[in-house]
Amino acid sequence: MPMLRLSLFLLLGWAGPCMTLAPSDGPAGQAPKMVSVPLDNYNNLTYITKLMLGTPPQKFLVMLDPAGTTWVPAYFCTQAEPCFEHKMYDWSKSTTQSSDWEDGATPFGRGNVTGYVFRDAH
């Protein structure tokens, strides 16, 4: 299943729910841009936030993985796959997506995620 990978650096402090995140890759020679976004805490079990990805922005409601990687489904998903029922990132509509796609399997949890990995600067 194709996914857009975001590297998220989660800061969970007692002052209030907030997250600092950076794209997995910034422009060459530049540090990734850091932003803070509000989090919704669900019984201290999971955190959910709204993200805008791409240019023009595509809006997503995501459940964050505190281990550091959050996945967003992307197009190529077929009706037979569970991702078909969810909103998907459309790289063809973003002027800031990278054409350097990675193909293969990425370790995730106790298994692997297979498909393509896209990068978007925004």
FIBA-825048 format. One record per residue: residue number from 1; residue in one letter; chain; x, y, z of N, C-alpha, C in turn. Coordinates in steps of 0.2 Angstrom, whole numbers, padded with zeros to 4 digits. Each point is the difference from the previous one (the first is absolute). Layout:
BEGIN
+-----+------+-----+-------+-------+-------+-------+-------+-------+-------+-------+-------+
! seq ! type ! mol !   n_X !   n_Y !   n_Z !  ca_X !  ca_Y !  ca_Z !   c_X !   c_Y !   c_Z !
+-----+------+-----+-------+-------+-------+-------+-------+-------+-------+-------+-------+
! NUM !    A !   A !     X !     Y !     Z !     X !     Y !     Z !     X !     Y !     Z !
...
+-----+------+-----+-------+-------+-------+-------+-------+-------+-------+-------+-------+
This chain:
BEGIN
+-----+------+-----+-------+-------+-------+-------+-------+-------+-------+-------+-------+
! seq ! type ! mol !   n_X !   n_Y !   n_Z !  ca_X !  ca_Y !  ca_Z !   c_X !   c_Y !   c_Z !
+-----+------+-----+-------+-------+-------+-------+-------+-------+-------+-------+-------+
!   1 !    M !   A !  0004 ! -0006 !  0000 ! -0004 !  0006 !  0000 !  0005 !  0006 !  0000 !
!   2 !    P !   A ! -0001 !  0005 ! -0005 !  0004 !  0006 !  0000 ! -0002 !  0004 !  0006 !
!   3 !    M !   A !  0006 !  0003 !  0003 ! -0001 !  0005 !  0005 !  0004 !  0006 !  0000 !
!   4 !    L !   A ! -0001 !  0005 !  0003 !  0004 !  0006 !  0000 !  0003 !  0000 !  0008 !
!   5 !    R !   A !  0006 !  0000 !  0000 !  0003 ! -0001 !  0007 !  0002 !  0007 !  0003 !
!   6 !    L !   A ! -0002 !  0001 !  0006 !  0002 !  0006 !  0003 !  0004 ! -0002 !  0006 !
!   7 !    S !   A !  0006 !  0003 !  0001 !  0004 ! -0001 !  0006 ! -0003 !  0005 !  0005 !
!   8 !    L !   A ! -0003 ! -0002 !  0006 ! -0003 !  0004 !  0005 !  0004 ! -0001 !  0006 !
!   9 !    F !   A !  0002 !  0006 !  0003 !  0004 !  0000 !  0006 ! -0005 !  0002 !  0006 !
!  10 !    L !   A ! -0002 ! -0004 !  0004 ! -0006 !  0001 !  0004 !  0003 !  0003 !  0007 !
!  11 !    L !   A ! -0002 !  0005 !  0002 !  0001 !  0003 !  0007 ! -0006 !  0000 !  0004 !
!  12 !    L !   A !  0000 ! -0004 !  0005 ! -0006 ! -0001 !  0004 !  0002 !  0003 !  0007 !
!  13 !    G !   A ! -0002 !  0006 !  0002 !  0002 !  0003 !  0006 ! -0007 !  0001 !  0004 !
!  14 !    W !   A !  0001 !  0002 !  0006 ! -0005 !  0000 !  0005 ! -0004 !  0007 ! -0001 !
!  15 !    A !   A !  0003 !  0005 ! -0004 ! -0003 !  0006 !  0000 ! -0006 !  0000 ! -0005 !
!  16 !    G !   A !  0000 ! -0005 ! -0004 ! -0006 !  0000 ! -0005 !  0002 ! -0004 ! -0006 !
!  17 !    P !   A ! -0005 ! -0003 ! -0003 !  0001 ! -0004 ! -0006 !  0002 !  0005 ! -0006 !
!  18 !    C !   A !  0006 ! -0002 ! -0003 !  0003 !  0004 ! -0006 !  0005 ! -0005 ! -0003 !
!  19 !    M !   A !  0001 !  0001 ! -0006 !  0005 ! -0004 ! -0004 !  0004 !  0004 ! -0004 !
!  20 !    T !   A !  0007 ! -0001 !  0000 !  0004 !  0003 ! -0005 !  0002 ! -0005 ! -0005 !
!  21 !    L !   A ! -0001 !  0002 ! -0006 !  0002 ! -0005 ! -0006 !  0004 !  0003 ! -0005 !
!  22 !    A !   A !  0003 ! -0004 ! -0004 !  0004 !  0002 ! -0006 ! -0001 ! -0005 ! -0005 !
!  23 !    P !   A !  0000 !  0002 ! -0007 !  0000 ! -0004 ! -0005 !  0006 ! -0005 !  0000 !
!  24 !    S !   A !  0000 ! -0006 ! -0003 !  0005 ! -0005 !  0001 !  0006 !  0003 ! -0004 !
!  25 !    D !   A !  0000 !  0004 ! -0005 !  0005 !  0003 ! -0003 ! -0001 !  0007 ! -0002 !
!  26 !    G !   A !  0005 !  0005 !  0002 ! -0001 !  0007 ! -0002 !  0004 !  0001 ! -0007 !
!  27 !    P !   A ! -0001 !  0006 ! -0002 !  0004 !  0002 ! -0006 !  0007 ! -0001 !  0001 !
!  28 !    A !   A !  0004 ! -0002 ! -0005 !  0007 ! -0001 !  0001 !  0004 !  0005 !  0003 !
!  29 !    G !   A !  0004 ! -0001 !  0005 !  0004 !  0005 !  0004 ! -0004 !  0004 !  0005 !
!  30 !    Q !   A ! -0007 ! -0002 !  0001 ! -0004 !  0004 !  0004 ! -0003 ! -0005 !  0005 !
!  31 !    A !   A ! -0001 !  0002 !  0007 ! -0003 ! -0004 !  0005 ! -0007 !  0000 ! -0002 !
!  32 !    P !   A ! -0004 ! -0005 !  0002 ! -0007 !  0000 ! -0001 ! -0003 !  0005 !  0004 !
!  33 !    K !   A ! -0006 !  0003 ! -0002 ! -0004 !  0005 !  0003 ! -0004 ! -0004 !  0006 !
!  34 !    M !   A !  0001 !  0003 !  0006 ! -0004 ! -0003 !  0006 ! -0006 !  0004 !  0001 !
!  35 !    V !   A ! -0005 ! -0003 !  0001 ! -0007 !  0003 !  0002 ! -0003 ! -0003 !  0006 !
!  36 !    S !   A ! -0004 !  0003 !  0004 ! -0004 ! -0003 !  0005 ! -0007 !  0000 ! -0002 !
!  37 !    V !   A ! -0003 ! -0006 !  0002 ! -0007 !  0000 ! -0001 ! -0004 ! -0003 !  0006 !
!  38 !    P !   A ! -0006 !  0002 !  0001 ! -0004 ! -0003 !  0006 ! -0001 ! -0007 ! -0001 !
!  39 !    L !   A ! -0001 ! -0003 !  0006 ! -0001 ! -0007 !  0000 ! -0007 ! -0002 !  0004 !
!  40 !    D !   A ! -0004 ! -0004 ! -0003 ! -0006 ! -0003 !  0004 !  0002 ! -0006 !  0004 !
!  41 !    N !   A !  0000 !  0000 !  0006 !  0002 ! -0006 !  0004 ! -0006 ! -0004 !  0002 !
!  42 !    Y !   A !  0000 ! -0007 ! -0002 ! -0005 ! -0004 !  0001 !  0002 ! -0005 !  0005 !
!  43 !    N !   A ! -0002 !  0002 !  0007 !  0001 ! -0005 !  0005 !  0007 ! -0002 !  0001 !
!  44 !    N !   A !  0005 !  0004 ! -0002 !  0007 ! -0001 !  0001 !  0002 ! -0007 ! -0004 !
!  45 !    L !   A ! -0004 ! -0002 ! -0005 !  0001 ! -0005 ! -0004 !  0003 !  0001 ! -0007 !
!  46 !    T !   A ! -0003 !  0006 ! -0003 !  0002 !  0002 ! -0006 ! -0001 !  0008 ! -0001 !
!  47 !    Y !   A !  0004 !  0003 ! -0005 ! -0001 !  0007 ! -0001 ! -0001 !  0001 ! -0007 !
!  48 !    I !   A ! -0005 !  0004 ! -0002 ! -0002 !  0002 ! -0006 !  0001 !  0007 ! -0002 !
!  49 !    T !   A !  0002 !  0002 ! -0006 !  0000 !  0007 ! -0002 ! -0001 !  0000 ! -0007 !
!  50 !    K !   A ! -0001 !  0007 ! -0002 ! -0002 !  0001 ! -0007 !  0007 !  0002 ! -0004 !
!  51 !    L !   A !  0001 ! -0002 ! -0005 !  0006 !  0002 ! -0004 ! -0002 !  0002 ! -0007 !
!  52 !    M !   A !  0004 !  0005 ! -0003 ! -0001 !  0002 ! -0007 !  0006 ! -0002 ! -0003 !
!  53 !    L !   A !  0000 ! -0004 ! -0006 !  0005 ! -0003 ! -0003 !  0000 !  0003 ! -0008 !
!  54 !    G !   A !  0006 !  0001 ! -0002 !  0000 !  0002 ! -0007 ! -0001 !  0007 ! -0002 !
!  55 !    T !   A !  0000 !  0002 ! -0006 ! -0001 !  0007 ! -0003 ! -0004 ! -0001 ! -0006 !
!  56 !    P !   A ! -0006 !  0002 !  0000 ! -0004 !  0003 !  0005 ! -0002 ! -0005 !  0005 !
!  57 !    P !   A ! -0001 !  0002 !  0006 ! -0001 ! -0005 !  0006 ! -0006 ! -0005 ! -0001 !
!  58 !    Q !   A !  0002 ! -0006 !  0003 ! -0005 ! -0005 !  0000 ! -0001 ! -0002 !  0007 !
!  59 !    K !   A ! -0006 !  0001 !  0003 ! -0002 ! -0001 !  0007 !  0000 ! -0007 !  0002 !
!  60 !    F !   A !  0003 ! -0002 !  0006 ! -0001 ! -0007 !  0003 ! -0001 !  0001 !  0007 !
!  61 !    L !   A ! -0004 ! -0005 !  0003 !  0000 ! -0001 !  0007 !  0004 ! -0007 !  0001 !
!  62 !    V !   A !  0005 !  0001 !  0004 !  0005 ! -0006 !  0001 !  0000 ! -0002 !  0007 !
!  63 !    M !   A !  0001 ! -0006 !  0001 !  0001 ! -0003 !  0007 !  0008 ! -0001 !  0000 !
!  64 !    L !   A !  0003 !  0003 !  0005 !  0007 !  0000 !  0000 !  0003 ! -0006 !  0003 !
!  65 !    D !   A !  0006 ! -0002 ! -0002 !  0004 ! -0005 !  0002 !  0005 !  0002 !  0005 !
!  66 !    P !   A !  0000 !  0000 !  0006 !  0005 !  0003 !  0005 !  0007 ! -0003 ! -0002 !
!  67 !    A !   A !  0001 ! -0006 ! -0003 !  0006 ! -0003 ! -0002 !  0004 !  0005 ! -0005 !
!  68 !    G !   A ! -0004 !  0004 ! -0003 !  0004 !  0005 ! -0005 ! -0002 !  0000 ! -0007 !
!  69 !    T !   A ! -0004 ! -0004 ! -0002 ! -0002 !  0000 ! -0007 ! -0008 ! -0001 ! -0001 !
!  70 !    T !   A ! -0003 !  0005 ! -0004 ! -0007 ! -0001 ! -0001 ! -0001 !  0000 ! -0008 !
!  71 !    W !   A ! -0004 ! -0005 ! -0002 ! -0002 ! -0001 ! -0007 ! -0006 !  0003 ! -0002 !
!  72 !    V !   A !  0000 !  0002 ! -0006 ! -0006 !  0003 ! -0003 ! -0001 ! -0004 ! -0007 !
!  73 !    P !   A ! -0006 ! -0003 ! -0001 ! -0001 ! -0004 ! -0006 !  0000 !  0005 ! -0006 !
!  74 !    A !   A !  0003 ! -0003 ! -0006 !  0001 !  0003 ! -0006 ! -0004 ! -0003 ! -0005 !
!  75 !    Y !   A ! -0001 !  0003 ! -0006 ! -0004 ! -0003 ! -0006 !  0005 ! -0006 ! -0002 !
!  76 !    F !   A ! -0003 ! -0004 ! -0004 !  0002 ! -0007 ! -0002 ! -0004 ! -0005 !  0004 !
!  77 !    C !   A ! -0003 !  0002 !  0005 ! -0004 ! -0005 !  0004 ! -0006 ! -0003 ! -0004 !
!  78 !    T !   A ! -0001 ! -0006 !  0000 ! -0006 ! -0003 ! -0003 ! -0006 ! -0002 !  0004 !
!  79 !    Q !   A ! -0005 ! -0001 ! -0003 ! -0006 ! -0001 !  0004 !  0000 ! -0006 !  0005 !
!  80 !    A !   A !  0005 ! -0005 ! -0001 !  0001 ! -0006 !  0004 !  0004 !  0002 !  0006 !
!  81 !    E !   A !  0003 !  0006 !  0000 !  0005 !  0001 !  0006 ! -0004 !  0005 !  0005 !
!  82 !    P !   A !  0001 ! -0001 !  0007 ! -0003 !  0004 !  0005 !  0001 !  0007 ! -0001 !
!  83 !    C !   A !  0005 !  0003 ! -0003 !  0001 !  0007 ! -0001 ! -0005 !  0003 ! -0005 !
!  84 !    F !   A ! -0003 ! -0004 ! -0004 ! -0005 !  0003 ! -0005 ! -0005 !  0004 !  0003 !
!  85 !    E !   A ! -0002 ! -0002 !  0007 ! -0006 !  0004 !  0003 !  0003 !  0007 !  0003 !
!  86 !    H !   A !  0006 !  0001 !  0000 !  0003 !  0006 !  0003 !  0002 !  0005 ! -0005 !
!  87 !    K !   A !  0000 !  0007 !  0003 !  0003 !  0005 ! -0004 !  0007 ! -0002 ! -0002 !
!  88 !    M !   A !  0002 !  0002 ! -0006 !  0007 ! -0002 ! -0002 !  0003 !  0006 ! -0003 !
!  89 !    Y !   A !  0007 !  0001 !  0002 !  0004 !  0005 ! -0003 !  0001 ! -0001 ! -0008 !
!  90 !    D !   A ! -0001 !  0005 ! -0003 !  0000 !  0000 ! -0008 !  0007 !  0004 ! -0002 !
!  91 !    W !   A !  0005 ! -0004 ! -0001 !  0006 !  0004 ! -0001 !  0000 !  0004 ! -0007 !
!  92 !    S !   A ! -0004 ! -0002 ! -0005 ! -0001 !  0003 ! -0006 ! -0003 !  0007 !  0001 !
!  93 !    K !   A ! -0003 !  0001 !  0005 ! -0003 !  0007 !  0002 !  0005 !  0005 !  0003 !
!  94 !    S !   A !  0006 ! -0003 !  0002 !  0004 !  0004 !  0004 !  0006 !  0002 ! -0004 !
!  95 !    T !   A !  0002 !  0007 !  0000 !  0006 !  0002 ! -0004 !  0006 !  0000 !  0004 !
!  96 !    T !   A !  0000 ! -0003 !  0007 !  0006 !  0000 !  0004 !  0002 ! -0007 !  0001 !
!  97 !    Q !   A ! -0004 ! -0005 ! -0003 !  0002 ! -0007 !  0001 !  0006 ! -0002 ! -0003 !
!  98 !    S !   A !  0004 ! -0005 !  0002 !  0006 ! -0002 ! -0003 ! -0001 ! -0006 ! -0005 !
!  99 !    S !   A !  0003 !  0000 ! -0005 ! -0001 ! -0005 ! -0005 !  0005 ! -0006 !  0002 !
! 100 !    D !   A !  0004 !  0000 !  0005 !  0004 ! -0005 !  0003 ! -0004 ! -0005 !  0004 !
! 101 !    W !   A ! -0004 ! -0004 ! -0003 ! -0004 ! -0005 !  0004 !  0004 ! -0006 !  0002 !
! 102 !    E !   A ! -0001 ! -0003 !  0006 !  0003 ! -0006 !  0002 ! -0005 ! -0006 ! -0001 !
! 103 !    D !   A !  0003 ! -0005 ! -0002 ! -0004 ! -0006 ! -0001 !  0002 ! -0006 !  0004 !
! 104 !    G !   A ! -0004 ! -0003 !  0004 !  0002 ! -0006 !  0004 ! -0004 !  0000 !  0006 !
! 105 !    A !   A !  0003 ! -0004 !  0005 ! -0003 ! -0001 !  0006 !  0004 !  0004 !  0006 !
! 106 !    T !   A ! -0004 !  0003 !  0004 !  0003 !  0004 !  0006 ! -0002 ! -0004 !  0006 !
! 107 !    P !   A !  0005 ! -0001 !  0005 ! -0002 ! -0003 !  0006 ! -0005 !  0004 !  0004 !
! 108 !    F !   A ! -0005 ! -0002 !  0003 ! -0005 !  0004 !  0004 ! -0004 ! -0005 !  0005 !
! 109 !    G !   A !  0001 !  0002 !  0006 ! -0003 ! -0005 !  0005 !  0003 ! -0007 !  0000 !
! 110 !    R !   A ! -0004 ! -0005 !  0000 !  0002 ! -0007 ! -0001 !  0001 ! -0002 ! -0007 !
! 111 !    G !   A ! -0002 !  0004 ! -0005 !  0000 ! -0002 ! -0007 !  0003 !  0005 ! -0004 !
! 112 !    N !   A ! -0002 !  0000 ! -0006 !  0002 !  0005 ! -0005 ! -0005 !  0004 ! -0004 !
! 113 !    V !   A !  0001 !  0006 ! -0002 ! -0004 !  0003 ! -0004 !  0003 !  0000 ! -0007 !
! 114 !    T !   A ! -0004 ! -0002 ! -0005 !  0003 ! -0001 ! -0007 ! -0003 !  0005 ! -0005 !
! 115 !    G !   A !  0003 !  0003 ! -0005 ! -0002 !  0004 ! -0004 !  0005 !  0006 ! -0002 !
! 116 !    Y !   A ! -0003 !  0006 ! -0001 !  0005 !  0005 ! -0002 !  0000 !  0005 !  0006 !
! 117 !    V !   A !  0006 !  0004 !  0001 !  0000 !  0005 !  0005 !  0001 !  0007 ! -0004 !
! 118 !    F !   A ! -0004 !  0005 !  0001 !  0000 !  0006 ! -0003 !  0003 !  0005 !  0005 !
! 119 !    R !   A !  0003 !  0005 ! -0003 !  0002 !  0006 !  0005 ! -0003 !  0006 ! -0003 !
! 120 !    D !   A ! -0002 !  0005 !  0004 ! -0003 !  0006 ! -0002 !  0003 !  0005 !  0005 !
! 121 !    A !   A !  0002 !  0006 ! -0003 !  0004 !  0005 !  0004 ! -0005 !  0004 !  0004 !
! 122 !    H !   A ! -0006 !  0000 ! -0001 ! -0005 !  0003 !  0005 ! -0005 ! -0004 !  0002 !
+-----+------+-----+-------+-------+-------+-------+-------+-------+-------+-------+-------+
